[in-house]
Amino acid sequence: GRQTASRGVRAGSGMPTASFIEDAPSLASAVARAFTCYGSSPHLGSRDASRGRFTWRTYAQTGEEVAELAAGLALSLPRRSCVAIASQNREEWLLADWACAYDDFISVGVHTSWPVSKVEQVLNDAGCDAAVASVACLPTIASAKAGGTAPRLALVVLLPTLPGEELHTSTIETAEALGIRVLQYDEVLAAGRASQSTHTGVGFGADAASCPD
């Protein structure tokens, strides 16, 4: 299995004070400020269980991917859409959650061990419009859609395969036959990078200040 960790900045490192984050007008703005404030410091790391040290990405690298993912999602989803996140522990789980905050999407966690009946219930009760899912979770999401209790679910962003995983074309075809548009994670990132959009949850105007976190 893979392990994921996050690490804060050590005290006395010369970085700006916490007020730089606390004074932000929204949760998304605070997250965006942190990515800028602590740009070169190690932030998010992962490793294969069979290997030793974590491989770290910096705050700035995390922030860049979060912004691109948020922009890519915004091309397909209206503001305040509900997005399920269904995946084992990995960096992209956190990136997707932060990306949802960037554009005022509502994120809902779906545990990998849940049976289809439980996933159906959550997707229906939350009114999920889309899902960010691992290869292993896509069949469960598709089965939940097939059950007829998640009519709004129309998009799945499929995370890259991990070592030992295999994506079968038939799995995507099954999802698409049920009315689910399947996009690859890297495809969404590329589209977001090209869009140069402004994120609705990250800002300092009256609109951002009036929206509850």
KOLLOMAR-375326 format. One record per atom (N, C-alpha, C, CB): x, y, z; residue in one letter. Coordinates in steps of 0.02 Angstrom, whole numbers, plus 50000, padded with zeros to 5 digits. Atoms other than C-alpha are relative to their C-alpha. Last residue first. Glycine has a CB too. Layout:
N
XYZa/...
This chain:
213
499515005150014d/491365142650209d/499684993150004d/500595000450049d/499775003849942p/489875154350200p/500504994749980p/499414996850037p/500135007250006c/489825165650046c/500254996450063c/500354997049937c/500695001549982s/489665184250081s/499844992649998s/499545003649954s/500114998749930a/491545187750087a/499304997950022a/500115007350016a/499645005049961a/491845179349919a/499855000850075a/500775000549988a/500305006650013d/490485189549834d/500334994750043d/500074998249926d/500615000849960a/491025205849916a/499714993149992a/499495005249981a/500554995550014g/492775204349844g/499404998550043g/499814999549927g/500034995149947f/494345196349915f/499445005049990f/500665003750006f/500044993050019g/494505180649815g/499905004450060g/499445001049951g/499374996849982v/494685161849811v/499975007249977v/500614996349969v/499925000149927g/492985153249815g/500625003650024g/500024993050024g/500534996449966t/492495158149638t/500105000350075t/499334996949984t/500385004549956h/494125153049558h/499515003950043h/500484996050044h/499984997149933t/494705163749412t/499554995950045t/499795007549999t/500614997449970s/495015153649253s/500145003150069s/499484994450006s/499814993949964q/496655151849159q/499395003350033q/500345004949951q/500584995649994s/495795138949046s/500165006750032s/499474996750040s/500114996050060a/497355130248982a/499465005350009a/499824995649942a/499404996150011r/497915123849152r/499905004849941r/500614995449988r/499994994649951g/496145118149190g/500595004649990g/500024997250069g/500534995350019a/496065108149029a/499985005950048a/499324996450000a/499794996550061a/497745100149065a/499485005149979a/500144995049944a/499474995449983l/497235095649243l/500215004249940l/500614996250028l/500334994549965v/495595088049183v/500525005350020v/499624997550062v/500384996350050e/496525077249057e/499665006150031e/499474995449967e/499514995750036d/497785072049190d/499665004149946d/500544995649969d/499754994849955y/496345065749299y/500475004749963y/500354996950060y/499395001749965q/495555055849156q/500255006050040q/500554997649950q/499414996150020l/493765059949112l/500604997750040l/499885007750010l/499385001749964v/492275048149119v/500585003949971v/500144992349996v/499424997850040r/490545054649071r/500634998750041r/499945007649981r/499464996849964i/489245044249161i/500565001949952i/500274995450057i/500074992850003g/487635040549068g/500525003850040g/499335002050024g/500484997949948l/487475022249115l/499905007650001l/500234997650067l/500655002550021a/488315016848953a/499455001950049a/500024992449992a/500264995550050e/489765028049002e/499324997949974e/500495000549941e/500194993749969a/490045018349162a/499685004749949a/500615003350032a/500595001449958t/490025001549072t/499755006450032t/500174994850054t/500575000750045e/491205008148937e/499354998750040e/500124994349950e/500204993350022i/492415014149070i/499384999649956i/500575003449962i/500234996649940t/492484996849150t/499755007149984t/500565000350053t/500695002049988s/492584988448979s/499715003550062s/499964992550008s/500434995950041t/494164998248940t/499264998550013t/500154999049926t/500285003650058h/495024989649085h/499535004649962h/499644993750023h/500634997250023l/496114999649203l/499784996549937l/500075007649988l/500095000550072e/497454989749293e/499325002649982e/500094992749975e/500684998950025e/498134992749466e/499994999449924e/499745006950022e/500425005849986g/499744984849530g/499295000749977g/500014998550073g/499675006450014p/500685001249541p/499564994150021p/500684999650036p/499435001149955l/499405015349552l/500334993549980l/499774999950074l/499915006649970t/498245020349410t/500624999950044t/500054994649945t/499505004250033p/497915038749382p/500074993350036p/500695003549997p/499324998949978l/496295045549457l/500494995449964l/500064999050076l/499665006249982l/494685044849357l/500735001350018l/499954994849943l/499304998650016v/493615060449355v/500404994250028v/500245006950031v/499485003049957v/491835054049353v/500685002249974v/499944992350002v/499304999150017l/490375064249283l/500444996350051l/500195007549998l/499905000150072a/488485062349272a/500735000549979a/499615005549968a/499305001650012l/487875058849449l/500124999149925l/500224993750039l/499634993950018r/486185067649459r/500734998549981r/499985004950057r/500144997650068p/485155051649449p/500425005949979p/499285001849994p/499544994350006a/485965043549602a/499925003149930a/500744997950012a/500104995549944t/484625031249660t/500475006049999t/500084996350066t/500534995150012g/484415021949497g/499905005050055g/499374996549988g/500555001349954g/485385006449548g/499445005049995g/500264999950070g/500455004850031a/486445008549392a/499404998450044a/500374993549984a/500384996450051k/487215024149467k/499494995449968k/500475002949946k/500454995649963a/487745014249621a/499565004049952a/500395004750046a/500545004249974s/488465000749508s/499495004150038s/500284994550045s/500445001750056a/489465013849414a/499414995850023a/500404996349946a/500364993950019i/490165020949576i/499514998549944i/500495005649979i/500494998849947t/490615003449635t/499585006249984t/500355000850068t/500565004850006p/491454999449468p/499465001050053p/500264992950005p/500454998550056l/492445015849477l/499444994949992l/500405000449936l/500664997849977c/493145012649651c/499515001349943c/500075006250042c/500315005349961a/494665002149601a/499285001850020a/500414998650062a/500185005550045v/495145014349464v/499614994650038v/500634996949967v/499455004350021s/495135028449591s/499744994649953s/500354996950061s/499965006949977a/493725040949596a/500624996549975a/499394996249977a/499295001150014v/493335059449586v/500154993250029v/500475005850031v/499565003649954a/491445059749579a/500715000349975a/499774992750009a/499395002750029a/490105070649502a/500394996250053a/500445005649969a/500004998750072d/488375078049528d/500594996649965d/500015007449986d/499354999250034c/488125071149703c/499925000649924c/500454994050016c/500154997250066g/486415074349779g/500635001149959g/499635006550007g/499604993950009a/487035071649957a/499845003449934a/500744998350003a/500154995249946d/485635059449999d/500385006649991d/500184996950068d/500684997450006n/485775050749830n/499865005450052n/499494994350006n/500044996150062l/487655048749825l/499315003149991l/500174995649939l/499624993849991v/487655043350008v/499955004449938v/500744998450016v/500344995849951q/486255030449989q/500355006850005q/499994996650068q/500624997550030e/486975023049829e/499665005050047e/499524994149985e/499784994850047v/488685021649912v/499395003049966v/500494997049947v/499814994149960k/487885012250057k/500215005749955k/500574998250049k/500614997249971s/486985000049940s/500145006350041s/499664994850044s/500354995950049v/488584997549838v/499385003350030v/499804995849939v/500355003850052p/489514991349991p/499625004749953p/499514994950032p/500735000049999w/490695003250082w/499714995649946w/499745007149992w/500275006349975s/492514998050098s/499244999749999s/500254998850070s/499895005450047t/493215011849987t/499714993350022t/500744999249988t/499495004749977h/492435025450092h/500054994149953h/499834997650071h/500305006650009v/491505039249999v/500544994850017v/499734998949927v/499575005950000g/491945056850057g/499614993549993g/500414999850064g/500295005349959v/490815071150005v/500454993949995v/499264998349978v/499675006650005s/491485087449935s/499704995250050s/500765000750011s/500115003549937i/490365102649905i/500304993049994i/499244999750019i/500315006650007f/491035113349763f/499944996850069f/500394995549951f/500645000749965d/491355131649800d/499634993649983d/499575005949985d/500564997750042d/492695133749667d/499324998550031d/500054996749933d/499824994650044y/494285133249771y/499415002749959y/500554997849953y/500054993749963a/493505122649907a/500145006049955a/500494999950059a/500714998649990c/493245108549782c/499905006550038c/499674994250039c/500254997350062a/495065109749731a/499265001650005a/500124995149942a/499824992950002w/495565107349913w/499735003349936w/500765000850004w/500384996749947d/494605090849920d/500145007550000d/500164997050069d/500694999350023a/495295085249752a/499585003750051a/499704993149985a/500004994950052l/497085088549808l/499295001349975l/500454998049942l/499964993449969l/496785078849968l/499975005649948l/500645000650041l/500604999449959w/496195063149877w/499995007150031w/499974994550057w/500534997050041e/497545065949745e/499345000650038e/499894995849939e/499964992750003e/498905063049876e/499405003149964e/500645002049964e/499494997950049r/498375045349914r/499975007549994r/499884996549930r/499574994649977n/497345035750044n/500545001549948n/500314998350068n/499585001749943q/496095024749950q/500455006050016q/500424993749985q/499335002350014s/494845033049835s/500344997850065s/500425005449966s/499985007249984a/493075039149818a/500684997249981a/499434996249964a/499305002050007i/492845058049823i/500064992950025i/500485004850038i/499785005549957a/491035063249792a/500744998549986a/499574993649987a/499505004650029v/490755080349714v/500184994650052v/500635003949978v/499785004649949c/489215091149747c/500454994749969c/499394996750036c/500115007150015s/488985106049633s/500284995850056s/500344998149933s/500385003449948r/488975123149718r/499814992949982r/499385003950015r/499834998449931r/489615131849560r/499504996850048r/500005007650010r/500194993449975p/489215123249397p/500185000950073p/499255001249991p/500484999949945l/490215108049341l/499825007250019l/500284996350061l/500535004950008s/491135103849180s/499455000450051s/500294993250001s/500205000150070l/492355118249155l/499414995449988l/500584997949956l/500474994550012a/492395120949343a/499785000449927a/500315006650020a/500665002149977l/493205103849365l/499475005349983l/500014998650075l/500245005350045g/494675109149257g/499314997550020g/500484994250000g/500204996850063a/494875125549351a/499734994849951a/500605003649968a/500604996249988a/494885116349517a/499745003249936a/500135005550052a/500545004849992l/496145103649453l/499345003750010l/500144995250058l/500145002850065e/497295117449390e/499414995150003e/500624996449972e/500314994750041a/497185127049553a/499814997349931a/500485006049993a/500674998849974v/497525111249656v/499635005249956v/500035002450073v/500435005550022e/498995106749544e/499295000950024e/500284993350023e/500074999750073e/499815123749566e/499534994649975e/500694999349966e/500464994650018g/499485124049753g/499885000549925g/500265006550025g/500675002149983t/500305107149779t/499495005249977t/499944998950076t/500195005250047q/501845112649684q/499304997450014q/500504994250003q/500134996850065a/501925128849784a/499784994849948a/500625003749975a/500634996549996y/501745119749951y/499825002949931y/500025005650053y/500014993849961t/503175108449900t/499295002850003t/500485005149969t/500134994350045r/503055090249844r/499955006250045r/499344998949957r/500404994249981w/503885076849948w/499895004849941w/500345003750057w/499864995150053t/504485059249909t/499525005850011t/499924996949928t/500544997050037f/504415049550073f/500295004549944f/499545004150047f/500194993149990r/505915039450123r/499405002149959r/500585004449983r/499834996349939g/506035020650136g/499725007050004g/500725000350006g/499434995650006r/505215009250009r/500105004250062r/499935004649939r/499385004050004s/504104993950024s/500625004349996s/499974995449940s/499855003049935a/502615004050085a/500654996150001a/499434995550021a/500225006850001d/502685014749928d/500214996750066d/500284996149938d/499515005050015r/502945032849970r/499654993249994r/500564999750054r/500265006850002s/501995048949984s/500574995249984s/499434999349948s/499555005350024g/502305067050026g/499664993349999g/500604999750043g/500385006150007l/501385083550046l/500444994649970l/499375001149956l/500694999749978h/502105099950109h/499664993250000h/499615004649956h/500325006550015p/503965102450092p/499314999850032p/500434994150026p/499945004949945s/504385121050099s/499664993549981s/499695002950064s/499455004650012s/504665131149939s/500084994650054s/500635003949995s/499895003050065g/502975139849934g/500534994749993g/500155005249956g/499505005049983y/502605142850118y/500264996449938y/499724995050050y/499604997949942c/501645159050092c/500584995350013c/499565000450061c/499544994650020t/501005154949918t/500505001650056t/499605006349981t/499605002750055f/500225137949960f/500515005249976f/499554997949942f/499505004649971a/499665145150127a/500454997349945a/499664994350037a/499464996049969r/498805159850041r/500554995550027r/499725004450056r/499604997250054a/497815147849930a/500575004250026a/499565004349954a/499615005450029v/497235138050082v/500455002749945v/499534994549972v/499485001949951a/496705153950171a/500444994549973a/499674997950066a/499484994950002s/495795160050015s/500574998450048s/499715006950015s/499615001050061a/494845143650003a/500575005049994a/499545000549939a/499585006049993l/494315144950184l/500444999049939l/499564993850011l/500355006350010s/493695162550157s/500484994350011s/499684999749930s/500734999349995p/494115180750195p/499614993549992p/499775004949949p/500305001550064a/495965177650235a/499245000050006a/500244993149973a/500354994250025d/496535186250394d/499674998849932d/500485005749994d/500604998649962e/496975169850478e/499595005749972e/500175001450072e/500525004850016i/498205164550343i/499345002050033i/500214992950022i/500034999950074f/499365179650346f/499454995249977f/500684998049969f/500514995150018s/498955180650531s/499925000649925s/500165006850031s/500645003450012a/499955164550551a/499455004949980a/499794996250062a/500365002249942t/501575174350532t/499334996849981t/499895005850048t/500484995249974p/502635175150376p/499594997150057p/499525002349944p/500594999450041m/504065162450361m/499525005250029m/499644993149993m/499994993750037g/505735165450443g/499405000949956g/500625000449960g/499715001150066s/505935147150493s/500035006449959s/499594994849962s/499364996750005g/505715150850677g/500334999349932g/500464997350052g/499974993449968a/504345138150697a/500705002949993a/499794999650074a/499724999649932r/504435123450576r/499995007250025r/500714997250001r/499374996350000v/503275123250425v/500245000950072v/499925006949966v/500034992749994g/501935109950419g/500695003150000g/499635001950063g/499534997249952r/502045092150353r/499955007650000r/500724997749985r/499934992950010s/500805081150264s/500435002850056s/499315003649998s/499904995949941a/500835062450245a/500025007349981a/500654998050037a/500004992950015t/500285049050124t/500075003950064t/499355002149963t/500104995849942q/500655030450130q/500045007249978q/500514998550056q/499664993650001r/500445018349988r/499845003850063r/499815004049938r/500414994050000g/500005000050000g/500435006250000g/499545000150060g/
